[in-house]
Amino acid sequence: MNSRETDFWSTSSDELFRRIQSRPEGLRTEEAQERQARYASARLKPHQDIRPLFALLSQFRSPIILILLFAAIVSLFLADRTDALIILTIILISALLGFWQEHGAAKAVAALLSLVRVKTEVWRDGRLIEVPIEEIVPGDVINLSAGSSIPGDGLVIESKDLFVDEAMLTGETYPAEKSVSVIAAAAALSQRTNSVFMGTHVVSGHAKAIVVHVGKETEFGRIASHVMLRPPESEFERGVRRFGYLLLEVTLLLVFTIFAINVYLHRPVLDSFLFSMALAVGLTPQLLPVIISVNLSHGAKRMAQQKVIVKRLASIENFGSMNVLCSDKTGTLTEGTMRLQAALDLEGLPSERVLFHAVLNATYETGFINPLDEALRTQCIADLSGYRKLDEVPYDFLRKRLSILVATPTTHLLITKGAVEPMLTVCTSTELPDGTTVPIGERSEEIQRQFQDLNQQGLRTLGLAYRDMGETPHIDKTHEADMTFLGLLVFADPVRSDVADTITSLRQLGVSLKIITGDHRLVAAHVSQQVGMDHQRILTGQDLRQMADEALLQRVNDIDVFAEVEPNQKDRIILALKRSGNVVGYIGDGINDAPALHAADVGISVANAVDVAKDAADIVLLEKNLAVLVHGVREGRTTFANTLKYVFMATSANFGNMFSMAGASLFLPFLPLLPKQILLTNLLTDIPEMTIATDSVDPELIDRPRRWDIAFIRKFMLTFGLVSSVFDYLTFGVLLFVLQASPEQFRTGWFVESVISASAIVLVIRTRRPFLTSRPGQSLVLATIAVVGTTLLLPYLPIAAALGLTPMPPSFLLLLAVILAGYVLTAELAKRWFYSSR
């Protein structure tokens, strides 16, 4: 990077364009593409490569697979080449199956994410277009407006009432005003009023800026490289990791022990090593990452059909285990379309003067889009030809008001609207319907009473005031004083007709709804009463300010409605809910919602949210409707339930078979299965498990939130692994003492029994019900039938000898059927005992 570009704020825009080789009309397309390649390594979130070659190579990332490949190649030159080639072929087939599933899943997820990518307006080839925020490069000229996330550090080249929230970088509560200027090179970051920075967002106004730095080269990037190396590990990811460690510890202990004993018994070292490594493949859940990816991507696709887009796959589990959902009331409980019901004077009568001044304020404000100003602009038509905007102080969540300075035919007029109670504090007089003014003290009680009456009807009410500024050309927050209160603006946002049923559905799913709103407590109480929520116990922002964290922790679970809440109090409520043992979701779509979205276990936004909210969310709703969320929760729980099914499969029959095989190798004078047969067993039993993502789920598994429980999985592994081992050793006894089997027959019989039993038991442990009363998915049934049929045929096919298999007598097949029936029946009884004893 050119060192002169590091102090770009001390440079004029013309000079900066020359240095960075750009122009006011923006880069050409080919220039942007060349710079995207040049700055690819600077991205904070590197592009995930889903090209087929990389997806295929990733199937061999397991150290055990690599060791087995190495041993097989050594065997190719030193021992039986046929066996080595078969082992290599089976490994390759397993890899191709994993690749086919995982690559398809990755492409599906990428397609879904493209629906909700955050985009920014940029000038390319002299035209204004929208591109994904990560495709912005140095030299790009971008347009900024309220709610825009800023994609890189840059210099403001045009601005109109631009205010930017830089709290993430500077810690400042109030938005910083930005304008075109040249600042000293030594200026601190908070003093660079001509610059915008990545990681911040626009609160109000409009601007054009030239991007100088992106990614790791930005001020935000320097911080992120130290403190944001990866997103926090979700409970689901932590559970998967701990489960992997559990099986890995058992595997390593078992494999090293078996290898040492086989060598001690003077068996061939290479055969013993290959056997141990093949055993490790059978024990290690190397399919777990693939199964999880496929399962989550299938879940994401099903959720997309319900208008729920998952940005971070691991959040699906948290979504399913969520038991508290926090949301604003606007657009969730209500229709979200504000309608101006009345503009009232101090007598409570409709007033054209109040309405006209409200329209002036709403027309000229350039802050973030809000439904109140939209209602004023669209519902009211006024002739503003004699008026001109001079200046603006945008809305912020501490003042709770916004001000516009307009030039009228006779003077400069400051018009302010906002929450009624804060508005009264900046007024010293009121204007009566006849135009006369009286001190505010004479009418304040009447205004408060009128305000509360409207709130109790569930109506949103704002106060409106003005001040004659004479010839003053500019304003700031200090001018909001000595104002004259003019009247009240009343808005209606009807409750959704289906919201009560939706809240009931959420309760039935074990999810309690909590409303966190900035609206007045009386409005919040009225709406919550209408939808059947507890409206008696309400905490206000004022209550929260006076409440210690420990006191909040004690009360937070009992409160359904939080009203008059300030933005910085939202994440405090969410953190208290999390500390009290809840998995918390939060729906937010506004500029002030980003901290709360980050604090929640599941951050949920909507497709039309401002960039900063959509970027912070884990999940994006294509429609802001709680009913959509209900479907999403069900799909999330279905996905989690199917993921756990694979875990149960890997810890029952598969684990039991491999454990039994390891034990048998200690007392048999020959290996119970050849390495190639172990790998073939593993491959065949993997096939039904790969279809688990499409399996049906019993309703009782999605009727309440569920969480990852390693202790439960360990108990499951011991219970069903023991059942599997009992019938494994029963099979050994039948083969050795009843059929007097030769080594080849023993291996064939054991191979057939282990594959079929592992495939059949899947149908038992996939449900908590009796397996005949729970219908499995069609793909699972077909895959199981195909594997069982293939396994029974293999000993009679021409390739049987190469695989070390031999035809078995009919009596074995009859005994096998008896053993399998006993195994399934015993597993059913064990399942009933296991779940009833919890």
N, C-alpha and C positions, 0 to 999 in steps of 0.2 A: 504494500500500500504506500502510495506517495505520502511522505511525512507532512507535506503542506496541506493535505486533505484532513489531517487530524484536527486542525483548528478552523474548520470550515465556517463556523459562526462569525469569524473575524474577516470574512471574505465577502465581497459583493457577489450578487447572483451572476452577473455577467462574467466575472473572473472565474467563478466556480464552474460555470458551464464550460468554459474554455479548458480548465484543468481536467475536468472529468469526462471531457469529450462527449458532451450532450448538447441539447438545444431546448428552447422553451416549448417547442411542439412535441418533445419526447424523442425517445430512441426509435430507430427503425427495427422492424421485427427481427431481421437477421442479426443486428447488433445485440438485441436483448437475448437471443438464443445463444450467441457466442459467450455473453457474460454469464448466463445461467450455468453453462458448463465450467467457466472459469471460477465462479464463486460457489460451486456445488459443495465443496469441502467446508465452506464457512457456515452452512446451515446449522441451526441449533437442533433441528429434528431431521437428520439425514433421511433421504428418500429410501423407503424400503424396497429393495430390489426383489421383484417377483418374477424375474425371467426364469424360464424352465431350467436352464443349466444350474443356476444357483439353488433352486428348489430341490433338484435332484441330488446335488452334492451334499445338501444339508441333511439328507437321510443317513449319511455316513458319519455324522458328527459324534455319535456315541463312542466313547473309548473302547467299550467291550466289542462293538462291531469291528472297529479298526484292528484290535488285537486278533480277533477271530479271522479277519481277512489276511492278516500277516501270517498267522499259523497255517491257514489253508494254502497260501502261496508257497510256504516252506514245504508243506506236505506234497505239493504238486511236483517238486523236484526230488524229494527224499523218500517218499512213500507211495501210497496208492494214488495215482493220478486221477482215476475215475472218481474216487471218493472226494478228492479235493475239488474237482470240477463240479460235482453235484452240490457240495457245500457252497461254492462260489455262486452257482446258479440260483440256489434257494435264497441266498442273501440278496442277490440282484433282484429276484422277483419280489421279495419283501420290500426292498427299497422302491421299486417301481410302483407297487401298490400304495405305499406311503406317499410317494411323490404325486401320484394321480389324485389322491384325496386332498393333500395339503395344498398343492398348487391351485387346484380348483377352488378351494376354500379361500385362499389368499386373493384370487382374482374377484371372487364374489364380494368379499369385504371391501376391496378397493373400489368396486363399482358403487357400493352403498355409500362409502365415505365421500365419493365425488358429489353426492346429492347435497351434502351439508358443508362443503368446503367454504371457509371464510375467504371472501374475495375483496379486492380493492380496485378502485377506479384509477386507471393509469392511461397516460397519453402515449400511444404507439402509432407511428406513421402519420402523425398529425390528427389522429382520431381518438376519442375517449372510449375505452373499452374496459371490461372487467376481467381480471385475471386472478387466479388463486394467490393468496398473500405470499406464499413461499416462492413464487416465481418473480417477485420484484427483485431488481438488481440495481447496483449503483448506476446513477445516470438517469433512472426513470423519473418522470415527472408525474406526481400523483395528485388526485383530488381528495380532499378531506372534508367530511361533514359530521354532524353530531352522531355519535355512536361508533364512528370509524375506529378500528384498531390501526395503530400506526405501524407499518411493516418494516421500518428501518430508521436510522438516524438521518436527518436531513435538514435543509435550509428552507425556511418559508420564503416564497417568492411573491405570493399574493395572499392577502388575508382580509377577512371581514368578520369582526367580532369573534375571533377564534379563542376559545378557552379549552385548555387541555388538562386532564387529570394526570398529574405526574407523581401521585402519592407513592407508587411502587418504587420510584427512583429517589425522590427527594423527601418523602414523608410528609409533605405539605397537605393539609386538609382541603384547602380551597383550590379550585382549578387555577392554573396559571394562564394569563393572557399572552397571546403570541401575536407578533406583528413583524412587518418587514423592516429590518435595520441591520446595522453592522455593529457587532459587540467586540469588546477587547478580547484578545486571545487568552488572557489570564482569567477570564470570568469563570466563576464557579458554575456548576451545572444548573443550579436553580436560578441563575442570573442570565442564562442564555435565552432571552425572550424572543429571539428570531429563529429558534431551532425546535424541531420536534424529535422525539426519541422513541425507538422501538420499545414495546411493552407498555406504552401509555395509550390513552384513547381520548378522542375528542368529546367534550361535554356539550359545546355549542359553537355555532358559527361555521364558516366555510373557509377553505384555504387551498392553495396549490403549493407544493413543496418539491424540491429536487432531492432524491435519495442519494446519500453519500456512502453510508455504511449499512451492511446487512449482516444478520446472523451473529457469529462470534465476534465480529469486529465492532459491534454496537456497544453502547454503554450497558445496556441490559445484558447483552451477550457475555460481557466480561464478568458480570455478577453470576449469570446462569451457569457458566462453566465451572464455578466453584460450588454453588449451592443447589443447582438443579440438574444434577448429572442424570437422574432418571426419575420418573414419577414414583410416588410412594407405592410400596407393594400392597396390593389389595389383600383382603383376607383370603380370597380364593387362590391367588398366586402363592401366598404363604402356605396354605394348606397343601397345594400341589407339591411345593418344594419339600415340605416336611414328610409327605407321603413317599416321595421319591427317595429321600434319605433313609426312611424306615426300610424300604425294600432293598436299597443298595447295601445297607449294613448287613442285613440277613444274607444277601447274595454273596458278598465278599467273604463273610465268615464261612459259609457253606462251601463255596468254590475252593478256597484255599485248603480247607480241611479235606475235601474229597480228593483234590489233586495230590496232597501230601500222602494220604493213606494209599492211594493207587500206586504211587511211586514206591512206597514202603512195601507193598505186596508184589513188587517186581513186575508190574505191568508196563508195557511200552510207554516211554515218557511222552512221545509225540501224541499217541492215541489218548493218553490220560489228559494231556494238556487240551487237546481238541474237545474231548468229552467235557472237561471242566468249563471251557469257554462256551460250548454249546449250551451247557446247563445254565450258565450265567445269562445267555440270551433268553432262555426260557423263563428264568426268574425275573429278569430286569424288565420293567414295563417300558421298553423302548418305544412302544407305540403311544405311550401316554401323551407326549406333545402333539402327535398327529391327531389322535382321537380328540383331544381338547380343542385343537384348532378347528377341526372339521365340525365338532359338536357346536362350538361357539359360533362358527360361521353359519351353520344351518339355523341356529337360533336367531342370529342376526337377520338372516333372510326372512324367517317367519315373522320376526318382530317388524321388519320393514313392510310386510304385507298388512300389518296392523298400524302402519304410519308411525312407527318408532324406529329411528335410525341410531344404531350403536356406533359410537366413535371409538371407544376403547373396549375391546372384546371382554377383557377381564372384569369389566363393570357389570356384565350380565349377571354374574353370581350375586354381587351386592344388590343389584336390582331385584333379584328373586328373594333375597333374604331381608330386604327392606321391611321394617315394621312401623316406621314413622315417615310420613310424607309432609313436608312443609311447603306451603305455597301462599302466594298473594291471593286475594279474592278475585281481583279483576281478571276476567277472561277464563277463570277456572270455575269458580262458583257462579260468576255472573257471565253475561253474554260478551262483555269486553267491548261493547260499542256504546260509548257515552253519548247521551242525547241531552242537549240543553233544554231544561224544563222551564226555566224562568230566569229573568234578570230583574231583581227586586230592589226597590228603594227602601228607605228606612221605615216606611209604613207597611212594608210587606206587599206592595203593589207593583205590577209590571212597570218597568221604566225603560223608555227608549234611550235616555241619556246614559244609564248604566250599561245597557247593551252596546251602544256605540263605542264607549270607552273600552269595553271588554274586547270588542272586535279589533280596535286599534292595537291593543296590546298583543292579541293573538296573531294578527296578520304580520306584524313586524318582528316577532320573536324568531330567532334562528337556532334555538336549542334543540335538544333531542325531540323526536316526534313523540307527542303524547296525545291521548284521545280527547283530553279536555279542550286543547287548542284546536284540534281537528274538528271537534263539534262546533266550536264558535266560527271557524273559517268556512265550514261547509253549509251550516244551517242559516247563517246570517249574511245578508248581502248589504253592504253599506258603501256609500260614495266617499272614498278616501282621497280624492284627487287634490284636495287642498292641504294634504298632510304629507310629511316627509320624515323618514326615520333618521335620527342623528346618532343615537348610541344605544347600548343595551348592557344591562347587568344580568347575566343568565341565571337561571334557577340553580340553586344548590340545596342540598338536603339538610343544611343547618339553618339557613335563613327561611327556607320553605316559601320562597316567593321569587318572582322575576320582574324586572323593571325595563321599560322602554322609554327613551326620550324621543319625542316627536316635535317637529316644527309645525305649529299650527299657523293659520293666517295672522294671528296676533302675538303669539309668544311661543316659548319652548315649554312643553308640558311633559312632566314625568308621570307615567301611568304604571301602577304596580298592582299585581294581583297575586294571591297566594292563600295559604291556610289562614283561616279567620283569626285565630287567637294571636299568632305572630304578627298579623297585619294590624291588629288593634294596638299593639305595643309601639308602632311607629307613627301612629296617627294622634294628632292633638285636637282635631276638630272633625265634625261630620256635616255633610250637606243634606239639608232637608229637601223634600220634593219641590218646595217652592223656590229653591235656589239659595236660601239663606243658610248660613253656617252657625253652628253652636259648638261649644266645647265638647270633646269626646266623652267626658265624664257624665254629661247629662243624658247620654243615650246608650252608653256602653252596656248597661244591664239589659236594655230592651234588645240590643243587637245580639247579645249572648243568648237570650231566651229564644229569639227567632231562630238563631243558628242551631240550638239544641232541638227545637221542635222539628226542624227539617232533618237533622241527623237521625232522630228517632224514627223517622219514616224511611230510613235507609238511603237518603239522598245525599250526594256528595256536594258540599257547599264551599265556595271560595269567597274571599273578601276582595273588594276592589277599592283602590284609593288613587288620589292624584296630588300633584304639587306643581304650582307655577314656578318654573325655573328661570324666568326672565330671558336673558340672552346666553345663559350657560350652554356651551356647545357639547360638553362631555359630562358623564356621570360615573359614579362608582357607588359602592355599598353605603358609604357615609351619607349620601344624599337621600337615602331612604329614612327620612325623619321629618317631623313637622308636617305630616301629610294630612289630607282631608279624606275621611272615609266616605265612599260614595254609595255603596250598596253591596248586595250579595248575588252571586251567580250560582244557580242550582242545577245540578246535573243528575240524570237518572241512568243507572246501569242495571237493567232487570236481571233477576236471578235466572239461571238456566232451568228449563222445565224438567230436565232429567237429572239434575245434580244430586237430589236427595237419594235417588236410586243408586247413583254411582258411588256416593259416600257409603251407602249400605253394602254395596259390593266390595268396596275396599275393606270395610270392617270384617266382612265374611272371609276375606283373604288374610286377615290378621294385620292389616295396615291401618293405623290411625292417622287421620288428617289433622294437621295443625295449621291455622291461618296466621301468617305473619304479614301485617299490612301497615302502611303508613297512614291509613285513613283514621278518622276520628273514632274513638271507642264506641260511640253510640251507633254510628253507621255499621261498624264491624259487628256489634251485638245484634242489630236488627237483621243483618244478612245471615249471620250464623243461626239465629233463631228460625229463620225461614227455611233453612236447609236441614234442620234437625240436629244441629250441633249444640254443645253446652255453651250457652251465651251468658251464664251467670258469673263464671270465673274468668276474668279477663285481666291480663297484665298489660300495662301501657309502657311506653318508652320512659316516661317519668318514673314509674315503679322500678324499671330495670336500672336506671341510673342510681337509684338509692339502695339497690340490692347487691349484697356481696355475692361472689361466685358460688360459695357453698350454699347460701340460701336459695339461689336460683336452681342449683342442682337438686335441692330437696323438693322444689315446687314444679319444675319444668314438665314432668310427666303428667301432672294433673291439670294443666292448662291447655285448652284447645285454641284459644284466640289471643294473639299478641297484637295490640293496636297501637297506633301513633308511634310506631317503631322507626328509629333512625337506621340508615344503612349499616353503620358500624356496629349496630346491636344485633343484626341478623345472624352474623357468624357466631356471636357470643351465645345466642339461643341454641344454634345447631351444635356447637361444641359441648354445651351443657347436656343436650339430649344424647350425644355420643358417649359422654363420660358416664351417663347413667345406664349404659348398656344397650342402647338402641343402635340399629343400623338405619341411618337417616338419609332420606332423599330430599332434594330441594329443587323446586321449579322456579326458574328466574329468567327473565328476558330483557331486563333493563340494564342501564349503564352501572347502576349501583349494586347489581346482584353478583358481580364476579367474585368478590371475597367469599360470599356465602356458598356459591357453586363450588369453589375450591375446598371449602371447609367440610362440605357434606360428603358422605360415603358415596353417594350417587348424585352428581350434578346434572340436572335436566333442564334443557332449554328448548326453544321452539325455532322453527325454520326462519321465521321473520323477526327473530330477536336481533338486537344490535350485535355487531361483530364481537365485541369484548365478552359478551355473555355466551355466545355460541362457541367461541374459542375455548372458554373455560369449562364447558359442559362435557360430560362423558356420554350423554344420550341426548338426542335432539328429536323432538316431536314435530311431525309435519303438520300437526293440528293441535292447537292449545285447547285440549279438552281432557278432563279427567277420565272420561270413558275410554279414550285411547290408551291412557296409562294403565287402566285395569287389564286390558288385553296384553299390554306389554309385560306387566308383572307375571301374568300366567305363563307367557312364553319364556320369560326369564327363568321361572321355576322349572318349567319343562326341560329347558336346556341344562340346568344344574342337576336335575334328577337323572337325566341320561348320562351326564358326565360321571356321576357317582356309580352308575351301573357298570361302567367299564372298570372303575376302581374295584368294585365288588368282584367282578369276574377275574381280574388280575390277582386278587387275594384269596380266591377260593379254589376252583378246580385247577387252574394253571399252577398256582403256587403249591397246592397239594400234590399234583402229579410230579412236579420237579423235585419236591422235598422227598417224596417216596422213592423216586428214581435215584436220588443221591444216597438214600439209606440202603437201597437194594444193591448198589454197586459195592458196598462194603462186605456183604456176605456171599455174593455170587462169584463164581470163579471166572466170570466174563462180564463185560459191560452190558447192563440191562438194555440200553439202546445205543446205537452208534451215533456219533456226532451229527451225521447227516440226517438221521431219523429224528433226533431231538429238534433240529432246525426245521424239518418238514412238519413235525407236530406243531411247533410254534407258528409256522406260516399258516397251516390249515385252521388252527384255532383263532388266529387273528382275523380271518375273513368274516365270520359272523359279527365279531366285535366292531368291525369297521362300519357296520350298518346301524349301530346303536343310535346314531344321531337322528335317524328317522323313526325310531321306535315310539310307540304310543306310551303314554304315561297315565297311571291310575289317578283319578281325581284327588284321592286323599294325600297324594304326594305333592300337590300344588295348593292345598287349601290353607296352608300357613307358611310363614317364613321358615326356611331351614338354613343351617350354617354348617360349615366344614367341621367335622369332629374326628380328629385322629384317634382318640381313645376308642370311639365307636368302631372305626375301621379296623383297628388292631384286634378288638374283640371279635369282629366279623371274620377276620383272617384266621384267627386261632380256631374258631368254632367250625367254619366250613372247610378250612384246610385239613382239620382233623377228620371230619367226615369223609373227605376225599381220600385221605391217606388210608383209612380203614378199608375202603373198598379197593384201593390200589393193592394193598397187601393181600386181600382176599383173591384178587386176580392172580397175583404171584403164586399163591398156594394152589389155585386151580391149575395153572399152567405147569407148575413143577411137580405136583403130587398126584393130580388127577389125570392130566394129559401126558405126563412124562415128556414135556416138550424139550426139543433140542434148543441150543442157543438161538438159532435162526427163527424157530417157531416161537420161542419165548419173546424175542424182540418184536416179531410180527403181531403176536397176540396182544402184547403190552402196548404197542403203537396204536393198534386199532381201538383197544379199550380206552386209552388215554385221550385220543382225539374225539371219539364219539361221546365219552362221558363229559369232557370239557365243553363240547358244543351243546349237549343236552341240558347241562346244568344251568346254562345261560338262561334258558326259558323258565327255570325255577326261581333263580335269585333276582331276576329283573323286576319282580313284583313282590309286594308283601302279602298279597292275597294267595289262595290256592292257585297254582299256575294254570289250571284248566279254566278258571273263571276270569282270567285277565288275558285279553287278546293281544298278542305281540304284533309289532309292525310287519307288514308284508315282506319287506326286504330282509328282515331278520329271519323270518320263517324260511324263505327261499334259500338264503345263504346257509342256514343250518342243514336243510335237507340236502343241498348240493355237497356240503362238506362230508356229511355222513355217508352219502352215496359214493363219493370219490374215495373215501377211506376204506369202505368195504370192497371196492373194486380193485384198488391198487395192488394187493397181493396176487391178483390173477392177470395183471397186465404184463406186456413184454418188458417194461422198465422195472418190474419188481425185483429182479436179481440185482440190478445196479443199485437199487435202494436198500438192498439187504433184506428184502421181504420174501416170504414164501407162502404158498397157499395153505390155508388152515382147514382142518376137518370140520364137517357140519356140526359135530358135537360141541365144538368150541363156540360156534355162533349161537347155539342154543343156550349154553352156559353164560355167554356174554349177555344175551338178552335178559337172563335172570339177574345177573349182577347189576346191570344198568337199571332194571326196574327197582331192585332193592336200593340202589344208590339214590334214585330220584325220590322214592318214598321216604327214605331216611332224611334226605335233604329237606323235604317238605316238613317233616316233623321237627327237624332242627330249626327250621325257619320259624315255625309257629312258636316254639319255645324261646327262640332268640328275641323275637319282637315282643312277646308277652312278658318277658322278664325285664324289659327296659323300664 
